[in-house]
């Protein structure tokens, strides 16, 4: 019987594929508030900081879109 992957494992597999195909050093999936959900290849990076920066960029993009 085939083993079902958890949602976390599926996300991490997708992130590994993205980083490999894009030749990125790592990737993080975070909530809109910057809370890291999944990450690959970023053991030497402050993932909380990356999540916070991503949330800030998302917020900035949303506000800019509303202004346009």
C-alpha atoms as one frame of an Amber mdcrd trajectory, in Angstrom:
protein
   0.000   0.000   0.000   1.309   3.451  -0.937   2.322   5.698   1.917   0.416
   8.984   2.067   2.537  12.038   2.557   1.573  14.605   5.150   0.721  18.118
   4.003   4.055  19.262   5.463   5.966  16.629   3.468   4.162  17.625   0.258
   5.010  21.294   0.747   8.643  20.478   1.504   8.877  18.261  -1.595   7.522
  21.096  -3.747   9.990  23.524  -2.155  12.887  21.137  -2.856  11.798  20.912
  -6.507  11.548  24.698  -6.767  14.960  25.297  -5.213  16.564  22.641  -7.407
  15.001  23.872 -10.671  15.561  27.531  -9.812  19.044  26.948  -8.398  18.038
  28.708  -5.169  19.836  28.183  -1.883  16.600  27.601  -0.004  12.936  28.485
   0.306  10.459  29.297   3.047   6.659  29.189   3.053   5.204  31.549   5.645
   1.794  32.796   6.721   0.687  36.321   5.920   1.903  37.262   9.396   5.383
  35.888   8.701   5.127  32.641  10.666   7.265  30.013   8.854   5.250  26.938
   7.837   7.802  24.958   5.851  11.389  25.451   4.762  14.163  23.695   2.880
  17.868  24.446   2.528  17.903  27.363   4.949  19.530  25.947   8.063  22.003
  28.851   8.330  19.405  31.580   7.840  17.139  33.289  10.366  13.834  31.902
   9.082  11.787  34.120  11.392  13.443  37.150   9.842  12.792  35.844   6.321
   9.144  35.214   7.196   8.783  38.714   8.621  10.398  40.287   5.557   8.153
  38.250   3.238   5.068  39.335   5.193   6.196  42.976   4.968   6.742  42.714
   1.214   3.326  41.077   0.779   1.708  43.869   2.793   3.539  46.525   0.784
   2.482  44.904  -2.491  -1.146  44.739  -1.334  -1.158  48.404  -0.363   0.530
  49.414  -3.644  -2.039  47.412  -5.623  -4.872  49.187  -3.805  -3.312  52.555
  -4.649  -3.182  51.739  -8.362
